[in-house]
Amino acid sequence: MPAVIAEYIDRLCTVEMRPGKGNLPRGVIHRLYDAAREHAGGTPLTLDVAQALVDRIKPGDPVLILTGAGGPPVLPKAEVDGLLGAAALARSLHFALGAVSYILTEERAFEPVRAACWAAGLNFRREGEADVDHQVTFIPMPEDDEACKSQAAELLDRIAPVLVFGIEKLAPNRSGVIHGATGLDYTAVHANPRYLFDGARERGILTAGIGDGGNEVGFGVVEDAVREIMPAGEKCLCPCGAGSAASVATDKFLVAAISNWGGYGVAAMVCFLKGDIGPLIDADDLERMLRDVVNAGAFDGSSGRPTLGDDGVALRAQRAFVDMLHSIVSIGQSDLASPGH
C-alpha cells in the first residue's frame, strides 16, 4: 500500500506548469524524474525519501534543513520556492517523528523563513536565543566559500544531526560555480552547501534533497542526465562554461515540478507511513504561509514579483495541490467495502 500511495503523490508532485513561451525550461520534469527514479531502483521517490526519514529519525533527533534560492537584485530576500517546503517539512518531521529542526539559509531570508514557520504553527528562534516548545531554529549561512566550509564542520560536530536535507538549495557545478536554472552565475550571492552534504556523508549522516531545475542539491546523483536534459545543463551562460548541472549528491533525492511541492509530498508520505495526517499542512495553512512569506519580502521566483504564487503557479492551484495530497493520504488510510462495485 505505501508504494501505491507514493505513486499517486509522485505523479501529483511532477505535474509541470510552466509558460509555453519564455526562457524557462519546459517539458523536462518527467525526464529528470525518470532519471532519479531509475537511480533509486524504481521505488517511488516520495516513498524512498520518506521511508528513510521514518527509519532514521527518533524523538529529539536534530535535523538540518537547507534552503534558499534567488538573491539580489531580482530576488532581494530570496524566492518563495523552498521556504514553504522547508517549513512544511519541519512541521511534519517534528509532529510526526519528534525531530528538532534547524533551518539554514542566507541571512537575507530570515524574515520570510520566520513567517513561513509561524504560519505553519511552529515557534521560531535564532540559534542562541531561549528555547521554546515546538521550535525551529534559524542558522544563517555565510556567502563566503571558506566560511561555509568552516561552518559546516563546526555544525556537524556540535549539533550532530541525523539528517541533512536540502530543498531548493542551489548547489555548485563540477567547477564550483552556482547557477540559476537558465545558466546564470549566482555564486556571489549564495552560500555553498557542498561542505555540509559532503561532510555529512563522510560521517554516515543521512542526506536528502529535493529540486526542480537540475541546479540544486541532490542532482549530483543524476548529473549526466541533467547535462543532457536541461538546456543550460552542459553549457551555461557564464564564463565557467561547465554547465548549470549541480554536482552535489545526496543519499535520497526527489525531483518535483516545484520544489515546495516535493516538500509537501515527502511530508504527506511521512504522515501516511505514521498513520496520522495531522502533521501535514492543509490548504488554509498553505495560503497563510504564502501570504505571510510574500509580505515578509520573498518573491515568486518566476516573475520576480511579490505575487501570491510559487514558480508562476497561483494560489488557487497551490491550495488545490495540498487539498489533493490530503485526499490521497486520507482516502488511502480509509477502509471501505463499496456496495456499488
Buried (B, 14 or more C-beta within 10 A) or exposed (E): EBEEBBBBBBBBBBBBEBEEEEEBBEEBBBBBBBBBBEBBEEBBBBBBBBBBBBEBBEEEBBBBBBBBBBBEEBBBBBBBBBBBBBBBBBBBBBBBBEBBBBBBBBBBBBBBBBBBBBBBBBEBBEEEEEEEEBBBBBBBBBBEBEEBBEBBEEBBEEBEBBBBBBBBBBBBBBEEBBBBBBBBBBBEBBBBBBBBBBBBBEEEBBBBBBBBBBBBBBBBBBBEBBBEBBBBBBEBBBEBEBBBBBBBBBBBBBBBBBBBBBBBBBBBBBBBBBEBBEBBBBBEBBBBBBBBBBEBBBBBBBEBEBBBBBBBBBBEEBBEBBEBBBEBBEEBBEEEEEEEE
